[in-house]
C-alpha cells in the first residue's frame, strides 16, 4: 500500500467534493484534452463557495 497517497478537502467542511480552476488544451496528436495550467481558485461543491484546500493523507 502506498502511504504517500493524498486527498484534498474543503477547509470549512472537510468534504472531498472540491474542484480547482484550470485550463485544458486540445492535443491533436493524442486526441485528448491535456491539462495546461492549474490555478489557485478552489470551490467547494458542498458549501457552494470559494474555499481553501487542505491536503490530507488518503484513507481506504
C-alpha positions in Angstrom: 0.0 0.0 0.0 1.3 3.5 -0.9 1.3 5.6 2.3 2.1 8.8 0.3 -1.4 9.0 -1.3 -3.1 12.3 -0.6 -6.6 13.8 -0.9 -7.8 17.4 -0.7 -10.7 18.6 1.4 -12.5 21.8 2.0 -11.0 23.7 4.9 -14.5 24.8 6.1 -16.5 21.5 6.0 -13.9 18.7 5.4 -15.7 17.3 2.3 -13.7 16.0 -0.7 -16.3 17.5 -3.1 -13.8 20.2 -4.2 -12.7 21.4 -7.6 -10.0 23.8 -8.9 -10.0 26.1 -11.8 -7.8 25.1 -14.7 -7.1 25.4 -18.4 -7.1 22.4 -20.7 -5.8 22.4 -24.3 -6.7 20.0 -27.1 -3.9 17.8 -28.1 -4.3 16.8 -31.8 -1.7 14.0 -31.6 -3.4 12.2 -28.7 -6.9 13.3 -29.5 -7.4 14.2 -25.8 -7.6 17.2 -23.5 -4.3 17.9 -21.8 -4.1 19.9 -18.5 -2.2 23.0 -19.3 -2.5 25.3 -16.3 -3.8 24.9 -12.8 -4.9 28.0 -10.8 -5.2 28.7 -7.1 -9.0 29.2 -7.2 -10.8 26.3 -5.4 -14.5 25.8 -4.9 -16.4 23.5 -2.5 -19.4 21.8 -4.1 -21.0 21.2 -0.6 -20.5 24.8 0.8 -21.2 26.3 -2.7 -18.5 28.9 -2.2 -14.8 29.5 -2.7 -12.6 27.6 -0.3 -9.1 26.9 0.9 -7.9 23.3 0.2 -6.2 21.2 2.8 -4.1 18.2 1.9 -4.7 15.1 4.0 -3.4 11.5 3.8 -5.8 9.4 1.7 -7.6 6.6 3.5 -9.2 3.4 2.1 
